[in-house]
Structure formats: C-alpha cells, structure tokens
Amino acid sequence: MWERSLLTVSQLVGELAQVVEQAPALQMVWVAGELVDAKHYAASGHWYLTVGDAGSRLKAVMFRQDAQTLAFQPQVGQQVALLGQVRVYRPQGSVQLYVKQMEPLGAGAEKKALEALVARLRAEGLLSRPKRALPLLPRAVGVVTSRSGAAVHDIVTVAHRRFPGLRLVVAPTAVQGEAAPASIAAAVARVARRPGVDVVIVARGGGSSEDLAAFSDERVVRAVFACPRPVVSAVGHEIDTTLVDLVSDVRAPTPSAAAELAVPERTQLAWQVESLEQRATRRLASRLAEHRRHLAGYVERGILKSPERLLAERRVALDRWADRAEDRFRRVLAVRSRRLAELASLLAGLDPVAVLSRGFALVADQAGHPVTAAAIRPGQRLAVRWRDGRWAVTADAPEASD
C-alpha cells in the first residue's frame, strides 16, 4: 500500500512549473501550428492566442512590447511559427507559451505580411506625407550604404564629377542580414544629425528580394519617415520596389541616378548665375533708360521747363482752401452769434433790474438779503430799491388787511 503523502494543488503546480521552467529545451523554442484563436486587446496591446494542430492545442500570449514588432495581423486559421518560452500559468495550472516572435508560414506568407505592413503604415499616414523638395545647393550630402559596396563608389564618382569639392558624409551600414534593419535605421538618424547635411541618400546595389528585405523593414521605414532632411532612395534595380522607396521623398533607379538628383552640376549653376546676372543688368539698364526719358520729358515739356506753372497751380489750390476755410468760419460764427443772442435774451428776462423798471421795488434787510412781508418786524431797518434810487426805511406796524 502506498504511503499517503498529501500535496496541495499549489504545491503540485509549483513542482510542475519548476520542471518545465528548468528544462533547457523549453527556454526558447519554435512552435508551428494553426491559430485557433487570436484576440487583441487595444487597451493593453497584448495578444492572447491559441495555437493547435490535429492532436493538441496550446495557449499563448504575446505582450505589447513584443507585439509591436509584428509585421502582419494574426488571423484565425493562419499557419504561424511562434518563438517563445514555455511556462506554467500557476493560477490555472496550465502550460502557456510566452511568445517573443511570430511569423506567418505557408505560400505567400511573406507577401501577406508585407501587404499587412503597408496597410498599417498607410493608415498611420507614413506613406501619404507630401514629398519634400530637394535643396538646390546642399552644403553636404549624407550617404547611407555599405562601405564596401559598388553603390558608395558610384555615388562618390558622380558627385565629384558634378560638383568637385562638395562634402559627402558617408554613414556605413550593413545592407542585408538580420542586423541590417537596425543598422540602417541608426545610420539614417546618425547622418541626419551631422552639421550641414541637407539631403540624405539611402542606397544599395542590386540583389534578390531576400537581399533587399531590410529596406522594407518597419524600423527602416520609420527612420526614413522621421528623418528631418529630404531622403533619396536608390535600392536595387529600377524594377525593384521596397517600402523605403514609398516613404522617401524621391526615388532614383540607381545609386548613380540618386547622386545626379541630389548633387547639382557646378558648371550648370555657374551658367545660371551668369545668365541671371546678365538679365539683371539688362533689366536695370532698361529701367534706368526709362527713368531718364521721363526726366527728359519733364525738363523739355513738363513742370521742370516751366516751374512757375507748378507754383501757380499750388497758389490756386491754396486760395481755394482759404476761401473754403473763411466760408466755414463765417457759418460757424453766425451759428455761435445766434446762440449768444438767445442766451442774452434769456438772461435779460431773469434780470431783477428789468423788473424794477416796470415800477416794482426790491425790499432787503441790512445785509442785502431780500425779505418777505411775513419776515419783517416792527422797527427793523430795511433798504428799498427802486429803478431810480434807494431809500433806507424803518418798518412800522403792519396794516390790517381789508
């Protein structure tokens, strides 16, 4: 009979987790299968997946920082390859694959992934930004390409032929292989920061679609989009198309053609400057001759020949202004005079002397203040004023009224 030894569920799951998580073969493993379930949570950015085949199914999760590297949109029924770590999810006691990388499998998988990436980049506006014009005369041209390839030789040769002495700033980079996308993106950012670089050429010679794949990597596309300087792409042959061609400002069929576009021809510029100088000289001479003709006309037939005409016209204008000013002054004076007469008439009606002229008298106390009959007391000294004189009187007792 077996000896009874009890384990809790948590203890048993913990033991299983230790076995799984310590197995070297399960630390980082590729798993192929069909996506039975695929759910993306926008808030967190995580993908929760179920991958299976005819015999089994396996839960999987791809966290946001890893999901950001996806070049395609996972869909149920799609065959995929998953790279991740096998772990035990202890709350449920289930085995899960923590996915670090996911790639589509089957015919046309790379094409579908590229199409999905293009759709996503276009939705973000990376492929529809207005194209920037190349500078007429750059101070320096940045070149992102392999140090040992034919592309850099072609660009240098063409640039020195077209504009001897123009500064080229080469940012060497890997152009194929797993390390190429990060290397190219870093080189674009690095060369754009160099003082004087006004335009950047991203170039690579011809090759297979696998050789050019780095130039369709999302990291490279975003680096070119973020470049503060106009970018000329020259990747592969004319028939080759990469995503860098779509996001750049100008596409050139070859590295040599890119140098033709980015580097002006010095002799052509010199000819243009000389032509502009000649046009400016002719234009200036024409304007000067025109002004001389106008001046001669003034001297021979205009006011400079008879300046008294100009003075006479100014005198006439001055006289007209004086007449208008005098007329306006008269009108204003008449209005003010009428108003003054009205005020004088009003004041005359209020003048007490005018009342006295009609036979009335003004009785006041010794202080000169007018008094009424009710305010007078017997024996009070009063001053009585008539139109033609004043009398000092003493008040007697009031008479009885009838």
NUFI-371742 format. One record per residue (C-alpha): residue number from 0; residue in three letters; x, y, z. Coordinates in steps of 0.1 Angstrom, whole numbers, plus 2048, in hexadecimal, padded with zeros to 3 digits. Layout:
BEGIN
node n NUM&res ALA&X X&Y Y&Z Z;
...
//
This chain:
BEGIN
node n 0&res MET&X 800&Y 800&Z 800;
node n 1&res TRP&X 80D&Y 822&Z 7F6;
node n 2&res GLU&X 817&Y 839&Z 812;
node n 3&res ARG&X 7FF&Y 855&Z 814;
node n 4&res SER&X 80F&Y 878&Z 80D;
node n 5&res LEU&X 7F8&Y 895&Z 805;
node n 6&res LEU&X 802&Y 8B2&Z 7EF;
node n 7&res THR&X 7EE&Y 8D1&Z 7EA;
node n 8&res VAL&X 7E4&Y 8DB&Z 7C7;
node n 9&res SER&X 7FB&Y 8F9&Z 7C9;
node n 10&res GLN&X 818&Y 8E2&Z 7D4;
node n 11&res LEU&X 812&Y 8CA&Z 7B7;
node n 12&res VAL&X 80F&Y 8E6&Z 79D;
node n 13&res GLY&X 82F&Y 8F6&Z 7AC;
node n 14&res GLU&X 841&Y 8D5&Z 7A7;
node n 15&res LEU&X 835&Y 8D3&Z 783;
node n 16&res ALA&X 840&Y 8F7&Z 77D;
node n 17&res GLN&X 863&Y 8F0&Z 78A;
node n 18&res VAL&X 867&Y 8D2&Z 773;
node n 19&res VAL&X 85A&Y 8E6&Z 754;
node n 20&res GLU&X 86C&Y 906&Z 75B;
node n 21&res GLN&X 88D&Y 8F5&Z 762;
node n 22&res ALA&X 88D&Y 8DF&Z 743;
node n 23&res PRO&X 8A8&Y 8EE&Z 72B;
node n 24&res ALA&X 894&Y 8E3&Z 70C;
node n 25&res LEU&X 876&Y 8F8&Z 717;
node n 26&res GLN&X 888&Y 919&Z 71F;
node n 27&res MET&X 885&Y 925&Z 6FB;
node n 28&res VAL&X 873&Y 90F&Z 6E2;
node n 29&res TRP&X 864&Y 912&Z 6BF;
node n 30&res VAL&X 840&Y 904&Z 6BD;
node n 31&res ALA&X 82D&Y 900&Z 69C;
node n 32&res GLY&X 807&Y 8FE&Z 69A;
node n 33&res GLU&X 7E6&Y 90D&Z 691;
node n 34&res LEU&X 7D7&Y 92B&Z 6A3;
node n 35&res VAL&X 7B7&Y 91D&Z 6B2;
node n 36&res ASP&X 7B0&Y 93D&Z 6C5;
node n 37&res ALA&X 7C0&Y 960&Z 6C3;
node n 38&res LYS&X 7B4&Y 97D&Z 6D8;
node n 39&res HIS&X 7C4&Y 9A0&Z 6D9;
node n 40&res TYR&X 7BC&Y 9B8&Z 6F6;
node n 41&res ALA&X 7C2&Y 9DB&Z 6EB;
node n 42&res ALA&X 7C4&Y 9E9&Z 70E;
node n 43&res SER&X 7E1&Y 9D4&Z 718;
node n 44&res GLY&X 7EF&Y 9CB&Z 6F6;
node n 45&res HIS&X 7F2&Y 9A6&Z 6FF;
node n 46&res TRP&X 7E9&Y 989&Z 6E8;
node n 47&res TYR&X 7D9&Y 96A&Z 6F8;
node n 48&res LEU&X 7DC&Y 94C&Z 6E1;
node n 49&res THR&X 7D4&Y 927&Z 6DE;
node n 50&res VAL&X 7E9&Y 913&Z 6C5;
node n 51&res GLY&X 7E2&Y 8EF&Z 6BC;
node n 52&res ASP&X 7E5&Y 8D2&Z 6A4;
node n 53&res ALA&X 7D2&Y 8B2&Z 69F;
node n 54&res GLY&X 7DC&Y 8A4&Z 6C1;
node n 55&res SER&X 7E0&Y 8C0&Z 6DA;
node n 56&res ARG&X 7DA&Y 8E4&Z 6E3;
node n 57&res LEU&X 7F0&Y 8FD&Z 6F5;
node n 58&res LYS&X 7E8&Y 91E&Z 706;
node n 59&res ALA&X 800&Y 93B&Z 6FD;
node n 60&res VAL&X 803&Y 960&Z 706;
node n 61&res MET&X 817&Y 97B&Z 6F4;
node n 62&res PHE&X 81C&Y 99A&Z 709;
node n 63&res ARG&X 81B&Y 9BE&Z 6FC;
node n 64&res GLN&X 841&Y 9C4&Z 6F9;
node n 65&res ASP&X 845&Y 9A5&Z 6E4;
node n 66&res ALA&X 824&Y 9AA&Z 6D1;
node n 67&res GLN&X 830&Y 9CB&Z 6C4;
node n 68&res THR&X 849&Y 9B9&Z 6AE;
node n 69&res LEU&X 82E&Y 9A6&Z 69B;
node n 70&res ALA&X 82F&Y 9AB&Z 676;
node n 71&res PHE&X 80D&Y 99C&Z 66F;
node n 72&res GLN&X 7EA&Y 999&Z 67F;
node n 73&res PRO&X 7E5&Y 977&Z 68F;
node n 74&res GLN&X 7C5&Y 966&Z 684;
node n 75&res VAL&X 7B3&Y 946&Z 68E;
node n 76&res GLY&X 7BB&Y 92A&Z 676;
node n 77&res GLN&X 7DD&Y 938&Z 66D;
node n 78&res GLN&X 7FC&Y 921&Z 66F;
node n 79&res VAL&X 817&Y 931&Z 685;
node n 80&res ALA&X 838&Y 92B&Z 695;
node n 81&res LEU&X 83C&Y 936&Z 6B9;
node n 82&res LEU&X 85C&Y 93C&Z 6CB;
node n 83&res GLY&X 859&Y 93E&Z 6F1;
node n 84&res GLN&X 85E&Y 930&Z 714;
node n 85&res VAL&X 848&Y 914&Z 722;
node n 86&res ARG&X 83B&Y 91C&Z 745;
node n 87&res VAL&X 820&Y 910&Z 75C;
node n 88&res TYR&X 804&Y 929&Z 764;
node n 89&res ARG&X 800&Y 920&Z 789;
node n 90&res PRO&X 7DD&Y 930&Z 790;
node n 91&res GLN&X 7CE&Y 917&Z 777;
node n 92&res GLY&X 7E9&Y 8FC&Z 777;
node n 93&res SER&X 7EC&Y 8FE&Z 751;
node n 94&res VAL&X 80A&Y 8FE&Z 73A;
node n 95&res GLN&X 80F&Y 91E&Z 726;
node n 96&res LEU&X 826&Y 92A&Z 70B;
node n 97&res TYR&X 833&Y 94D&Z 711;
node n 98&res VAL&X 839&Y 959&Z 6EE;
node n 99&res LYS&X 856&Y 96F&Z 6E5;
node n 100&res GLN&X 853&Y 96D&Z 6BF;
node n 101&res MET&X 839&Y 961&Z 6A6;
node n 102&res GLU&X 83B&Y 95C&Z 681;
node n 103&res PRO&X 822&Y 950&Z 667;
node n 104&res LEU&X 828&Y 92E&Z 656;
node n 105&res GLY&X 81E&Y 920&Z 635;
node n 106&res ALA&X 81D&Y 92C&Z 611;
node n 107&res GLY&X 81B&Y 952&Z 60D;
node n 108&res ALA&X 820&Y 958&Z 632;
node n 109&res GLU&X 83B&Y 972&Z 62D;
node n 110&res LYS&X 826&Y 983&Z 613;
node n 111&res LYS&X 808&Y 984&Z 62A;
node n 112&res ALA&X 81D&Y 991&Z 647;
node n 113&res LEU&X 82B&Y 9AD&Z 631;
node n 114&res GLU&X 808&Y 9B6&Z 625;
node n 115&res ALA&X 7FC&Y 9B8&Z 648;
node n 116&res LEU&X 81A&Y 9CE&Z 652;
node n 117&res VAL&X 813&Y 9E5&Z 634;
node n 118&res ALA&X 7EF&Y 9E8&Z 63E;
node n 119&res ARG&X 7F8&Y 9F1&Z 662;
node n 120&res LEU&X 812&Y A0A&Z 658;
node n 121&res ARG&X 7FA&Y A1A&Z 63F;
node n 122&res ALA&X 7DF&Y A1C&Z 65A;
node n 123&res GLU&X 7F8&Y A2F&Z 670;
node n 124&res GLY&X 800&Y A47&Z 654;
node n 125&res LEU&X 824&Y A3D&Z 64F;
node n 126&res LEU&X 820&Y A36&Z 62A;
node n 127&res SER&X 80A&Y A55&Z 622;
node n 128&res ARG&X 81F&Y A71&Z 62F;
node n 129&res PRO&X 825&Y A8D&Z 616;
node n 130&res LYS&X 847&Y A89&Z 605;
node n 131&res ARG&X 862&Y AA2&Z 60E;
node n 132&res ALA&X 876&Y AB4&Z 5F4;
node n 133&res LEU&X 89B&Y AAE&Z 5F1;
node n 134&res PRO&X 8B1&Y ACC&Z 5F9;
node n 135&res LEU&X 8C0&Y ADE&Z 5DB;
node n 136&res LEU&X 8E2&Y AE0&Z 5EA;
node n 137&res PRO&X 8E8&Y AC9&Z 608;
node n 138&res ARG&X 904&Y AD1&Z 61F;
node n 139&res ALA&X 90B&Y AAC&Z 623;
node n 140&res VAL&X 8FB&Y A8C&Z 618;
node n 141&res GLY&X 8F6&Y A6E&Z 630;
node n 142&res VAL&X 8FA&Y A4B&Z 622;
node n 143&res VAL&X 8ED&Y A2C&Z 634;
node n 144&res THR&X 8FA&Y A0D&Z 624;
node n 145&res SER&X 914&Y 9F1&Z 627;
node n 146&res ARG&X 938&Y 9FE&Z 629;
node n 147&res SER&X 945&Y 9E2&Z 612;
node n 148&res GLY&X 929&Y 9E0&Z 5F8;
node n 149&res ALA&X 928&Y 9EE&Z 5D5;
node n 150&res ALA&X 90D&Y A07&Z 5DE;
node n 151&res VAL&X 923&Y A1E&Z 5F3;
node n 152&res HIS&X 93D&Y A1E&Z 5D7;
node n 153&res ASP&X 924&Y A28&Z 5BD;
node n 154&res ILE&X 916&Y A44&Z 5D3;
node n 155&res VAL&X 938&Y A52&Z 5DB;
node n 156&res THR&X 943&Y A51&Z 5B7;
node n 157&res VAL&X 924&Y A63&Z 5AA;
node n 158&res ALA&X 924&Y A7D&Z 5C6;
node n 159&res HIS&X 948&Y A86&Z 5C0;
node n 160&res ARG&X 942&Y A89&Z 59B;
node n 161&res ARG&X 924&Y A9F&Z 59E;
node n 162&res PHE&X 930&Y AB5&Z 5BB;
node n 163&res PRO&X 955&Y AB2&Z 5C4;
node n 164&res GLY&X 95B&Y ABA&Z 5E9;
node n 165&res LEU&X 937&Y AB3&Z 5F5;
node n 166&res ARG&X 938&Y AA2&Z 616;
node n 167&res LEU&X 92B&Y A7E&Z 619;
node n 168&res VAL&X 923&Y A70&Z 63B;
node n 169&res VAL&X 922&Y A49&Z 639;
node n 170&res ALA&X 911&Y A36&Z 655;
node n 171&res PRO&X 91C&Y A12&Z 64E;
node n 172&res THR&X 902&Y 9F7&Z 656;
node n 173&res ALA&X 8FA&Y 9D2&Z 651;
node n 174&res VAL&X 8E2&Y 9CF&Z 634;
node n 175&res GLN&X 8D6&Y 9AB&Z 637;
node n 176&res GLY&X 8D2&Y 991&Z 652;
node n 177&res GLU&X 8C1&Y 991&Z 674;
node n 178&res ALA&X 8D5&Y 9AF&Z 682;
node n 179&res ALA&X 8CF&Y 9C5&Z 663;
node n 180&res PRO&X 8AE&Y 9D5&Z 66C;
node n 181&res ALA&X 8BA&Y 9E2&Z 68E;
node n 182&res SER&X 8DB&Y 9ED&Z 67E;
node n 183&res ILE&X 8CB&Y A00&Z 661;
node n 184&res ALA&X 8B2&Y A11&Z 678;
node n 185&res ALA&X 8CE&Y A1C&Z 690;
node n 186&res ALA&X 8E3&Y A28&Z 672;
node n 187&res VAL&X 8C7&Y A3E&Z 664;
node n 188&res ALA&X 8C1&Y A4E&Z 686;
node n 189&res ARG&X 8E7&Y A53&Z 68B;
node n 190&res VAL&X 8EE&Y A63&Z 66A;
node n 191&res ALA&X 8D0&Y A7B&Z 66C;
node n 192&res ARG&X 8DF&Y A89&Z 68C;
node n 193&res ARG&X 900&Y A92&Z 67B;
node n 194&res PRO&X 904&Y AB8&Z 677;
node n 195&res GLY&X 8FF&Y AC4&Z 653;
node n 196&res VAL&X 8EE&Y AA5&Z 646;
node n 197&res ASP&X 8D0&Y AB2&Z 632;
node n 198&res VAL&X 8C6&Y A92&Z 61F;
node n 199&res VAL&X 8CB&Y A6C&Z 626;
node n 200&res ILE&X 8D0&Y A50&Z 60C;
node n 201&res VAL&X 8C6&Y A2D&Z 617;
node n 202&res ALA&X 8D6&Y A15&Z 5FE;
node n 203&res ARG&X 8DD&Y 9F0&Z 5F7;
node n 204&res GLY&X 8E7&Y 9DE&Z 5D8;
node n 205&res GLY&X 8D2&Y 9C3&Z 5C7;
node n 206&res GLY&X 8C9&Y 9A1&Z 5D7;
node n 207&res SER&X 8AE&Y 988&Z 5DD;
node n 208&res SER&X 88E&Y 991&Z 5F0;
node n 209&res GLU&X 89E&Y 981&Z 60F;
node n 210&res ASP&X 8BC&Y 997&Z 60B;
node n 211&res LEU&X 8A7&Y 9B6&Z 60A;
node n 212&res ALA&X 88F&Y 9AC&Z 626;
node n 213&res ALA&X 8A0&Y 9C2&Z 640;
node n 214&res PHE&X 894&Y 9E1&Z 62C;
node n 215&res SER&X 870&Y 9D6&Z 631;
node n 216&res ASP&X 874&Y 9D2&Z 657;
node n 217&res GLU&X 85D&Y 9E7&Z 66C;
node n 218&res ARG&X 87A&Y 9F5&Z 680;
node n 219&res VAL&X 88B&Y A02&Z 661;
node n 220&res VAL&X 86B&Y A11&Z 653;
node n 221&res ARG&X 864&Y A23&Z 673;
node n 222&res ALA&X 888&Y A30&Z 675;
node n 223&res VAL&X 885&Y A3E&Z 651;
node n 224&res PHE&X 863&Y A4E&Z 65A;
node n 225&res ALA&X 872&Y A5E&Z 679;
node n 226&res CYS&X 891&Y A6C&Z 666;
node n 227&res PRO&X 890&Y A92&Z 668;
node n 228&res ARG&X 8A1&Y A95&Z 646;
node n 229&res PRO&X 894&Y A8B&Z 624;
node n 230&res VAL&X 89C&Y A67&Z 61B;
node n 231&res VAL&X 8A5&Y A58&Z 5F9;
node n 232&res SER&X 8A2&Y A32&Z 5F7;
node n 233&res ALA&X 8B6&Y A1D&Z 5DF;
node n 234&res VAL&X 8B2&Y 9F9&Z 5E9;
node n 235&res GLY&X 8B7&Y 9DD&Z 5D0;
node n 236&res HIS&X 8AF&Y 9E0&Z 5AB;
node n 237&res GLU&X 893&Y 9F5&Z 59B;
node n 238&res ILE&X 87B&Y 9D7&Z 59B;
node n 239&res ASP&X 880&Y 9D1&Z 5C1;
node n 240&res THR&X 869&Y 9E2&Z 5D9;
node n 241&res THR&X 86D&Y 9E4&Z 5FF;
node n 242&res LEU&X 85A&Y 9F7&Z 61A;
node n 243&res VAL&X 877&Y A10&Z 61D;
node n 244&res ASP&X 86E&Y A1A&Z 5F9;
node n 245&res LEU&X 84B&Y A21&Z 603;
node n 246&res VAL&X 853&Y A36&Z 622;
node n 247&res SER&X 871&Y A4A&Z 614;
node n 248&res ASP&X 86D&Y A6C&Z 603;
node n 249&res VAL&X 87C&Y A61&Z 5E2;
node n 250&res ARG&X 883&Y A3F&Z 5D3;
node n 251&res ALA&X 8A1&Y A3A&Z 5BC;
node n 252&res PRO&X 8A5&Y A1B&Z 5A6;
node n 253&res THR&X 8CA&Y A17&Z 5AF;
node n 254&res PRO&X 8E3&Y A26&Z 5C8;
node n 255&res SER&X 8F3&Y A39&Z 5AB;
node n 256&res ALA&X 8D2&Y A48&Z 5A3;
node n 257&res ALA&X 8CD&Y A51&Z 5C7;
node n 258&res ALA&X 8ED&Y A65&Z 5C7;
node n 259&res GLU&X 8E2&Y A76&Z 5A7;
node n 260&res LEU&X 8C2&Y A81&Z 5B9;
node n 261&res ALA&X 8D2&Y A8C&Z 5DA;
node n 262&res VAL&X 8F1&Y A9D&Z 5CD;
node n 263&res PRO&X 8EE&Y ABB&Z 5B6;
node n 264&res GLU&X 905&Y ABF&Z 598;
node n 265&res ARG&X 91E&Y ADB&Z 5A0;
node n 266&res THR&X 922&Y AE7&Z 57D;
node n 267&res GLN&X 8FD&Y AE9&Z 578;
node n 268&res LEU&X 8F9&Y AFD&Z 597;
node n 269&res ALA&X 914&Y B15&Z 58C;
node n 270&res TRP&X 903&Y B19&Z 56B;
node n 271&res GLN&X 8E2&Y B20&Z 57C;
node n 272&res VAL&X 8F2&Y B3A&Z 593;
node n 273&res GLU&X 902&Y B4B&Z 575;
node n 274&res SER&X 8E2&Y B4B&Z 562;
node n 275&res LEU&X 8CF&Y B5A&Z 580;
node n 276&res GLU&X 8EA&Y B74&Z 583;
node n 277&res GLN&X 8E7&Y B7E&Z 55E;
node n 278&res ARG&X 8C1&Y B80&Z 561;
node n 279&res ALA&X 8C3&Y B95&Z 580;
node n 280&res THR&X 8DC&Y BAD&Z 56F;
node n 281&res ARG&X 8C6&Y BB0&Z 550;
node n 282&res ARG&X 8A7&Y BB6&Z 565;
node n 283&res LEU&X 8B9&Y BD0&Z 57A;
node n 284&res ALA&X 8C5&Y BE2&Z 55B;
node n 285&res SER&X 8A2&Y BE1&Z 54C;
node n 286&res ARG&X 893&Y BF0&Z 56B;
node n 287&res LEU&X 8AE&Y C0B&Z 56D;
node n 288&res ALA&X 8A8&Y C15&Z 549;
node n 289&res GLU&X 883&Y C16&Z 54F;
node n 290&res HIS&X 887&Y C2E&Z 56D;
node n 291&res ARG&X 89F&Y C43&Z 558;
node n 292&res ARG&X 885&Y C47&Z 53D;
node n 293&res HIS&X 86B&Y C51&Z 557;
node n 294&res LEU&X 883&Y C6B&Z 566;
node n 295&res ALA&X 88B&Y C79&Z 543;
node n 296&res GLY&X 866&Y C7D&Z 53C;
node n 297&res TYR&X 861&Y C90&Z 55C;
node n 298&res VAL&X 87F&Y CA7&Z 553;
node n 299&res GLU&X 875&Y CAC&Z 52F;
node n 300&res ARG&X 84F&Y CAE&Z 532;
node n 301&res GLY&X 844&Y CAA&Z 556;
node n 302&res ILE&X 846&Y CBD&Z 576;
node n 303&res LEU&X 86C&Y CBE&Z 577;
node n 304&res LYS&X 86B&Y CD4&Z 558;
node n 305&res SER&X 851&Y CEC&Z 567;
node n 306&res PRO&X 852&Y CE8&Z 58C;
node n 307&res GLU&X 83D&Y D07&Z 591;
node n 308&res ARG&X 820&Y CF2&Z 584;
node n 309&res LEU&X 824&Y CDB&Z 5A1;
node n 310&res LEU&X 825&Y CF9&Z 5B9;
node n 311&res ALA&X 806&Y D08&Z 5A9;
node n 312&res GLU&X 7F3&Y CE8&Z 5AC;
node n 313&res ARG&X 7FD&Y CE6&Z 5D1;
node n 314&res ARG&X 7F2&Y D0A&Z 5D6;
node n 315&res VAL&X 7D0&Y D04&Z 5C7;
node n 316&res ALA&X 7CB&Y CE5&Z 5DD;
node n 317&res LEU&X 7D6&Y CF9&Z 5FC;
node n 318&res ASP&X 7BD&Y D15&Z 5F3;
node n 319&res ARG&X 7A2&Y CFC&Z 5F0;
node n 320&res TRP&X 7AB&Y CEE&Z 612;
node n 321&res ALA&X 7AB&Y D11&Z 621;
node n 322&res ASP&X 789&Y D19&Z 612;
node n 323&res ARG&X 77A&Y CF9&Z 620;
node n 324&res ALA&X 789&Y D00&Z 642;
node n 325&res GLU&X 77C&Y D23&Z 643;
node n 326&res ASP&X 759&Y D18&Z 638;
node n 327&res ARG&X 759&Y CFE&Z 653;
node n 328&res PHE&X 764&Y D17&Z 66D;
node n 329&res ARG&X 748&Y D2E&Z 664;
node n 330&res ARG&X 72E&Y D12&Z 667;
node n 331&res VAL&X 73B&Y D08&Z 689;
node n 332&res LEU&X 73C&Y D2C&Z 695;
node n 333&res ALA&X 718&Y D32&Z 68A;
node n 334&res VAL&X 70C&Y D13&Z 69D;
node n 335&res ARG&X 71F&Y D1E&Z 6BC;
node n 336&res SER&X 712&Y D42&Z 6BA;
node n 337&res ARG&X 6EE&Y D36&Z 6B8;
node n 338&res ARG&X 6F3&Y D1F&Z 6D6;
node n 339&res LEU&X 703&Y D3C&Z 6E9;
node n 340&res ALA&X 6E5&Y D53&Z 6E2;
node n 341&res GLU&X 6CD&Y D38&Z 6EE;
node n 342&res LEU&X 6E1&Y D35&Z 70F;
node n 343&res ALA&X 6E2&Y D5B&Z 713;
node n 344&res SER&X 6BC&Y D5D&Z 70F;
node n 345&res LEU&X 6B7&Y D42&Z 729;
node n 346&res LEU&X 6CE&Y D54&Z 741;
node n 347&res ALA&X 6BC&Y D75&Z 73C;
node n 348&res GLY&X 69B&Y D65&Z 745;
node n 349&res LEU&X 6AA&Y D5A&Z 766;
node n 350&res ASP&X 6BB&Y D7C&Z 76E;
node n 351&res PRO&X 6AA&Y D8B&Z 78E;
node n 352&res VAL&X 6B3&Y DAE&Z 782;
node n 353&res ALA&X 69C&Y DA9&Z 764;
node n 354&res VAL&X 680&Y DA1&Z 77C;
node n 355&res LEU&X 686&Y DC2&Z 78F;
node n 356&res SER&X 683&Y DD5&Z 76F;
node n 357&res ARG&X 65F&Y DCB&Z 76E;
node n 358&res GLY&X 657&Y DDD&Z 790;
node n 359&res PHE&X 65F&Y DC2&Z 7A8;
node n 360&res ALA&X 676&Y DC6&Z 7C7;
node n 361&res LEU&X 68E&Y DAE&Z 7D8;
node n 362&res VAL&X 68E&Y DAC&Z 7FE;
node n 363&res ALA&X 6AD&Y D9E&Z 80F;
node n 364&res ASP&X 6BB&Y D9D&Z 833;
node n 365&res GLN&X 6DB&Y DAF&Z 83D;
node n 366&res ALA&X 6EF&Y D91&Z 831;
node n 367&res GLY&X 6E0&Y D95&Z 80E;
node n 368&res HIS&X 6CB&Y D76&Z 80F;
node n 369&res PRO&X 6A8&Y D79&Z 800;
node n 370&res VAL&X 68C&Y D76&Z 81A;
node n 371&res THR&X 667&Y D6E&Z 819;
node n 372&res ALA&X 64C&Y D80&Z 82C;
node n 373&res ALA&X 647&Y D64&Z 844;
node n 374&res ALA&X 66C&Y D66&Z 84E;
node n 375&res ILE&X 66C&Y D8B&Z 856;
node n 376&res ARG&X 66B&Y D96&Z 87B;
node n 377&res PRO&X 660&Y DB9&Z 887;
node n 378&res GLY&X 67D&Y DD0&Z 88B;
node n 379&res GLN&X 693&Y DBC&Z 873;
node n 380&res ARG&X 6AA&Y DD0&Z 85D;
node n 381&res LEU&X 6A4&Y DC8&Z 838;
node n 382&res ALA&X 6B2&Y DD2&Z 817;
node n 383&res VAL&X 69A&Y DD9&Z 7FB;
node n 384&res ARG&X 6A6&Y DDB&Z 7D7;
node n 385&res TRP&X 694&Y DEA&Z 7BA;
node n 386&res ARG&X 69F&Y DED&Z 796;
node n 387&res ASP&X 6AB&Y E11&Z 79C;
node n 388&res GLY&X 6B9&Y E0F&Z 7C0;
node n 389&res ARG&X 6BB&Y E00&Z 7E2;
node n 390&res TRP&X 6AB&Y E09&Z 804;
node n 391&res ALA&X 6B3&Y DFE&Z 827;
node n 392&res VAL&X 692&Y DFA&Z 83B;
node n 393&res THR&X 686&Y DED&Z 85D;
node n 394&res ALA&X 66A&Y DD4&Z 85D;
node n 395&res ASP&X 64A&Y DDF&Z 870;
node n 396&res ALA&X 62E&Y DC8&Z 87C;
node n 397&res PRO&X 61D&Y DB5&Z 860;
node n 398&res GLU&X 5FC&Y DC2&Z 853;
node n 399&res ALA&X 5DD&Y DAE&Z 857;
node n 400&res SER&X 5D1&Y D9F&Z 837;
node n 401&res ASP&X 5AE&Y DA6&Z 82B;
//
